[in-house]
């Protein structure tokens, strides 16, 4: 899976401003996809994307439909699920989509390229946060430093609902929540990475983590909002994008803990951790922490690759940035970072730059 390495992230913060042609947010945006002669007509946009993008990508798709004649983007053609489920669907189940978006920028280069995709474009970042039921007494006064201790108090209190966990072998948020728990202990419990993790997980070293039946409830991330709002679970860790779009109560984490930081201290802390998952091949793979970066690609078997390119063009525009940045959901990155800029469709050439040097070295 993802090799253990030190990852340095320079996040480009772009002001999300909707607008027409001209200089917007510090760069020149040419025109909307509707004005592009290459815009696909008489076709249906199909999307495979991370579950945390479910509240954002449909809006981008809707805008594309409104601006481009002869296309449609019905919800039936859009699937939102775990990013590792998506790569498996493409590589093993012959799933076809015009756009595939993943919540870990390492996945497309490692699992899809070069056979199933030729390049990826990193388009935004979103840290992990703790979402919680505000009516639970244990969470009164919750903040960046005490949320780990409050979570332990909550799930060990008789009668309280459990903590929701995701399958780390199918969803990057599954391994990211493990890292956030360990990093919280590292920073706020005297360096003890097991302080909060061990209350929620067990298992044998070198094997996949095993959620505790006493304190956790394994679920699918797409159900997170419903589970929390109905009291089936009392808390969960997910991306800020999902929390914002679904209007969940949440507490922000220390940037290191939330996998948003790239300073030397963060990199040293990340290098101390790893977890094991079941790879799509059925064997075991080691995963290490990395700041959360969302990436998109056009699969090689896309039914309408031109339409996929137009969707990404809109996603990277000020109009798309404004959608992504609603309520602080995602911090857009423009120009997008491509691991193979020469491979992007011509309509996207002005929208991308090469991955930063740290990323190119890391992925290779």
C-alpha positions as CSV (number, residue, x, y, z in Angstrom):
1,X,0.0,0.0,0.0
2,X,1.5,3.3,1.1
3,X,5.2,3.1,1.9
4,X,6.5,4.6,5.1
5,X,8.1,7.9,4.3
6,X,8.3,11.5,5.5
7,X,5.8,13.7,3.8
8,X,6.1,17.5,3.6
9,X,3.1,19.4,2.6
10,X,2.8,23.0,1.4
11,X,-0.8,23.8,1.2
12,X,-1.7,26.6,-1.2
13,X,-4.6,28.6,0.2
14,X,-6.7,30.1,-2.5
15,X,-9.5,32.6,-1.8
16,X,-12.7,31.0,-2.9
17,X,-14.4,33.7,-5.0
18,X,-17.0,33.0,-7.6
19,X,-16.7,35.1,-10.7
20,X,-16.5,35.2,-14.4
21,X,-13.5,35.6,-16.7
22,X,-10.6,37.8,-15.6
23,X,-8.3,37.9,-12.7
24,X,-9.9,36.3,-9.7
25,X,-8.3,35.3,-6.4
26,X,-4.8,36.2,-7.8
27,X,-4.9,34.2,-11.0
28,X,-6.4,34.3,-14.4
29,X,-9.4,32.2,-15.1
30,X,-10.3,31.8,-18.7
31,X,-14.0,31.0,-19.1
32,X,-16.7,28.6,-17.8
33,X,-16.8,25.1,-19.3
34,X,-20.0,26.2,-21.1
35,X,-17.9,28.5,-23.3
36,X,-15.3,25.8,-24.1
37,X,-15.7,24.3,-27.6
38,X,-14.6,20.9,-26.3
39,X,-17.5,20.7,-23.9
40,X,-19.2,17.3,-24.4
41,X,-22.8,17.2,-25.5
42,X,-25.5,14.6,-25.4
43,X,-23.8,12.7,-22.6
44,X,-24.2,11.8,-18.9
45,X,-21.5,12.6,-16.4
46,X,-20.6,9.7,-14.2
47,X,-18.8,10.2,-10.9
48,X,-17.0,7.9,-8.4
49,X,-15.9,9.9,-5.3
50,X,-15.0,9.7,-1.7
51,X,-18.1,9.7,0.6
52,X,-16.9,13.0,2.2
53,X,-17.5,14.7,-1.1
54,X,-21.1,13.8,-1.4
55,X,-22.3,17.2,-0.3
56,X,-20.0,19.1,-2.6
57,X,-19.5,17.3,-5.9
58,X,-23.2,17.1,-6.8
59,X,-23.3,20.9,-6.7
60,X,-20.3,21.2,-9.0
61,X,-22.0,18.7,-11.3
62,X,-25.2,20.6,-11.2
63,X,-23.5,23.8,-12.2
64,X,-21.8,22.0,-15.1
65,X,-25.1,20.8,-16.3
66,X,-26.6,24.3,-16.1
67,X,-23.7,25.8,-18.1
68,X,-23.3,23.1,-20.7
69,X,-26.1,22.1,-23.1
70,X,-26.9,18.5,-23.8
71,X,-25.5,16.9,-20.7
72,X,-26.9,15.4,-17.5
73,X,-25.5,14.4,-14.2
74,X,-28.2,12.4,-12.4
75,X,-27.7,11.2,-8.9
76,X,-27.9,7.6,-10.1
77,X,-24.7,8.2,-12.1
78,X,-22.8,9.4,-9.0
79,X,-21.5,7.0,-6.4
80,X,-19.9,8.2,-3.1
81,X,-18.0,5.6,-1.0
82,X,-14.7,4.8,0.6
83,X,-11.7,5.7,-1.6
84,X,-10.2,2.3,-1.4
85,X,-13.5,0.8,-2.4
86,X,-13.4,3.1,-5.4
87,X,-9.9,2.0,-6.5
88,X,-10.9,-1.6,-6.1
89,X,-14.1,-1.1,-8.2
90,X,-12.0,0.4,-11.0
91,X,-9.2,-2.1,-11.0
92,X,-11.1,-5.3,-10.2
93,X,-14.7,-4.8,-11.0
94,X,-14.3,-2.8,-14.3
95,X,-16.3,0.1,-12.9
96,X,-16.5,3.0,-15.3
97,X,-16.7,6.7,-14.4
98,X,-15.7,10.0,-16.0
99,X,-14.3,11.3,-12.8
100,X,-12.8,9.5,-9.8
101,X,-12.0,11.5,-6.6
102,X,-10.1,10.1,-3.7
103,X,-9.5,11.4,-0.1
104,X,-5.8,10.4,-0.1
105,X,-3.6,11.7,-2.9
106,X,-1.3,8.7,-2.6
107,X,-3.9,6.2,-3.9
108,X,-4.2,7.1,-7.6
109,X,-0.5,7.0,-8.3
110,X,0.0,3.8,-6.4
111,X,-3.2,1.8,-7.2
112,X,-4.5,3.2,-10.5
113,X,-1.5,4.5,-12.5
114,X,-0.4,3.7,-15.1
115,X,-2.9,1.1,-16.3
116,X,-6.2,2.6,-15.0
117,X,-5.3,6.3,-15.0
118,X,-2.4,8.4,-16.3
119,X,-2.3,11.3,-13.8
120,X,-4.1,12.8,-10.8
121,X,-4.8,16.4,-9.8
122,X,-4.7,17.4,-6.1
123,X,-7.5,20.0,-5.7
124,X,-7.9,20.6,-1.9
125,X,-7.3,19.8,1.7
126,X,-9.5,19.1,4.7
127,X,-8.3,18.2,8.2
128,X,-9.8,15.6,10.5
129,X,-12.2,16.8,13.2
130,X,-14.1,15.1,16.0
131,X,-17.9,15.3,15.6
132,X,-20.0,14.7,18.7
133,X,-23.4,14.8,20.2
134,X,-23.6,18.1,22.1
135,X,-26.3,16.8,24.4
136,X,-23.8,14.4,26.1
137,X,-22.4,15.7,29.3
138,X,-18.9,14.3,28.7
139,X,-18.5,16.7,25.8
140,X,-19.3,19.9,27.8
141,X,-16.4,22.3,27.3
142,X,-14.7,20.1,24.7
143,X,-11.7,21.7,22.9
144,X,-8.6,20.9,21.0
145,X,-6.6,19.6,23.9
146,X,-9.2,17.6,25.9
147,X,-11.3,15.9,23.3
148,X,-9.4,12.7,23.6
149,X,-10.1,12.5,27.3
150,X,-13.7,13.5,26.9
151,X,-14.2,10.8,24.2
152,X,-12.9,8.2,26.6
153,X,-15.2,9.4,29.3
154,X,-18.1,9.3,26.9
155,X,-17.6,5.8,25.5
156,X,-16.9,4.3,28.9
157,X,-20.0,5.8,30.5
158,X,-22.7,3.2,30.9
159,X,-25.7,3.9,28.6
160,X,-23.8,6.1,26.2
161,X,-23.8,5.3,22.5
162,X,-20.4,4.0,21.0
163,X,-17.8,5.7,18.9
164,X,-18.2,5.1,15.1
165,X,-15.2,3.7,13.3
166,X,-14.7,3.0,9.6
167,X,-13.0,0.1,7.8
168,X,-9.4,1.2,7.3
169,X,-9.0,-1.3,4.5
170,X,-11.7,0.3,2.4
171,X,-11.7,4.0,3.5
172,X,-8.7,6.3,4.2
173,X,-10.7,7.9,7.0
174,X,-10.5,4.5,8.8
175,X,-6.7,4.8,9.1
176,X,-6.7,8.5,9.5
177,X,-8.9,8.3,12.6
178,X,-6.5,5.8,14.1
179,X,-3.6,8.3,13.5
180,X,-5.6,11.2,15.0
181,X,-6.3,9.1,18.1
182,X,-2.6,8.2,18.4
183,X,-1.3,11.7,17.7
184,X,-3.7,13.1,20.3
185,X,-2.2,10.8,22.9
186,X,1.3,11.7,21.7
187,X,0.8,15.4,22.1
188,X,-1.6,15.6,25.1
189,X,-0.9,12.5,27.2
190,X,2.8,12.5,27.7
191,X,3.7,10.9,24.5
192,X,1.4,7.8,25.1
193,X,0.0,7.0,21.6
194,X,-2.2,4.3,23.2
195,X,-3.9,6.6,25.7
196,X,-7.0,6.9,23.6
197,X,-6.4,4.5,20.9
198,X,-6.3,1.4,23.2
199,X,-9.8,2.3,24.6
200,X,-11.2,2.0,21.1
201,X,-9.0,-0.5,19.3
202,X,-7.0,-3.7,20.1
203,X,-5.3,-6.3,18.0
204,X,-1.9,-7.8,17.4
205,X,1.1,-5.8,16.3
206,X,1.6,-6.1,12.5
207,X,-2.1,-7.0,12.0
208,X,-5.1,-4.8,11.2
209,X,-6.4,-2.9,14.2
210,X,-9.5,-4.5,15.8
211,X,-12.3,-2.2,16.9
212,X,-13.4,-2.8,20.5
213,X,-16.9,-4.2,20.7
214,X,-17.4,-2.5,24.0
215,X,-16.7,1.1,22.8
216,X,-17.1,1.2,19.0
217,X,-19.5,0.5,16.3
218,X,-18.0,-0.2,12.8
219,X,-20.0,1.7,10.2
220,X,-19.8,3.2,6.7
221,X,-18.8,6.8,6.6
222,X,-21.7,7.7,4.3
223,X,-24.0,7.0,7.2
224,X,-22.1,9.1,9.7
225,X,-24.5,12.1,9.9
226,X,-27.5,9.9,10.3
227,X,-25.8,7.8,12.9
228,X,-24.8,10.8,15.0
229,X,-28.1,12.7,14.6
230,X,-30.2,9.7,15.6
231,X,-28.0,8.8,18.6
232,X,-26.8,5.5,17.3
233,X,-23.3,6.7,17.9
234,X,-22.1,9.5,20.2
235,X,-19.0,10.7,18.3
236,X,-16.9,10.0,15.3
237,X,-13.8,11.4,13.5
238,X,-14.2,12.5,9.9
239,X,-13.1,15.2,7.5
240,X,-14.1,18.8,8.3
241,X,-15.7,18.9,4.8
242,X,-18.2,16.2,5.8
243,X,-18.9,17.8,9.2
244,X,-19.5,21.2,7.6
245,X,-21.8,20.0,4.8
246,X,-23.9,17.9,7.2
247,X,-24.1,20.6,9.9
248,X,-22.6,18.4,12.6
249,X,-21.2,19.7,15.9
250,X,-17.5,19.3,15.8
251,X,-14.3,20.3,17.5
252,X,-11.2,21.2,15.5
253,X,-8.0,19.3,16.3
254,X,-4.4,20.4,16.7
255,X,-3.2,20.7,13.1
256,X,-0.7,17.9,13.7
257,X,-3.5,15.7,15.1
258,X,-5.9,16.6,12.4
259,X,-3.3,15.7,9.7
260,X,-3.2,19.2,8.4
261,X,0.3,20.3,9.5
262,X,3.6,20.1,7.6
263,X,6.1,21.6,9.9
264,X,9.2,19.7,11.1
265,X,7.5,18.8,14.4
266,X,4.6,17.3,12.6
267,X,6.7,15.4,10.1
268,X,8.7,13.9,13.0
269,X,5.5,12.8,14.8
270,X,4.0,11.3,11.6
271,X,7.2,9.3,11.0
272,X,6.7,7.5,14.4
273,X,3.3,5.9,13.4
274,X,1.9,3.3,11.0
275,X,-1.0,1.0,10.9
276,X,-1.8,-2.2,9.0
277,X,-4.6,-2.8,6.5
278,X,-5.8,-5.5,4.2
279,X,-4.8,-4.6,0.7
280,X,-7.0,-5.2,-2.3
281,X,-4.8,-8.1,-3.2
282,X,-5.7,-9.8,0.1
283,X,-2.3,-9.3,1.7
284,X,-1.3,-6.9,4.4
285,X,0.0,-3.4,3.8
286,X,1.5,-0.7,6.0
287,X,0.1,2.8,6.0
288,X,1.7,5.9,7.5
289,X,0.2,9.3,8.3
290,X,0.0,12.0,5.7
291,X,-1.8,15.4,5.6
292,X,-5.2,15.0,4.0
293,X,-5.2,16.0,0.4
294,X,-8.0,15.3,-2.0
295,X,-7.2,14.3,-5.6
296,X,-9.2,13.7,-8.8
297,X,-8.4,11.7,-11.9
298,X,-10.0,10.7,-15.2
299,X,-10.0,6.8,-15.4
300,X,-8.5,5.4,-18.6
301,X,-11.9,3.6,-19.2
302,X,-14.0,6.8,-18.7
303,X,-17.1,6.7,-21.0
304,X,-16.8,10.5,-21.5
305,X,-13.3,11.6,-20.7
306,X,-13.9,15.0,-22.3
307,X,-16.8,15.6,-20.0
308,X,-14.7,14.4,-17.0
309,X,-12.1,17.1,-18.0
310,X,-14.8,19.8,-18.1
311,X,-16.0,18.8,-14.6
312,X,-12.4,19.1,-13.3
313,X,-12.0,22.4,-15.1
314,X,-15.0,23.7,-13.3
315,X,-13.9,22.2,-10.0
316,X,-10.6,24.1,-10.2
317,X,-12.2,27.4,-11.2
318,X,-13.2,30.2,-8.8
319,X,-16.8,28.9,-9.1
320,X,-15.7,25.4,-8.0
321,X,-13.5,26.8,-5.3
322,X,-16.4,28.7,-3.8
323,X,-18.4,25.4,-3.6
324,X,-15.5,23.5,-2.0
325,X,-14.8,26.3,0.5
326,X,-18.4,26.7,1.8
327,X,-18.2,27.0,5.6
328,X,-14.5,26.1,5.5
329,X,-15.3,22.6,4.2
330,X,-12.3,22.3,1.9
331,X,-9.3,24.6,1.4
332,X,-9.0,24.7,-2.5
333,X,-5.6,24.3,-4.1
334,X,-5.0,26.2,-7.3
335,X,-3.3,25.6,-9.6
336,X,-4.0,21.9,-8.9
337,X,-1.0,19.6,-8.4
338,X,-0.5,17.0,-11.0
339,X,2.0,14.1,-10.8
340,X,2.2,14.0,-14.6
341,X,1.2,17.5,-15.9
342,X,2.0,16.5,-19.5
343,X,-0.7,13.9,-19.4
344,X,-3.6,16.2,-18.4
345,X,-6.2,17.0,-21.1
346,X,-5.5,20.3,-22.9
347,X,-8.4,22.1,-21.3
348,X,-6.8,21.5,-17.9
349,X,-3.2,22.4,-18.9
350,X,-3.6,26.0,-17.6
351,X,-5.2,24.7,-14.4
352,X,-2.3,22.6,-13.1
353,X,1.3,22.6,-12.1
354,X,3.7,19.8,-11.2
355,X,3.5,18.3,-7.8
356,X,5.8,19.9,-5.3
357,X,9.2,18.3,-5.2
358,X,8.5,16.6,-1.8
359,X,5.4,15.0,-3.3
360,X,7.1,13.7,-6.5
361,X,9.9,12.2,-4.4
362,X,7.4,10.7,-2.0
363,X,5.2,9.0,-4.6
364,X,8.2,7.6,-6.5
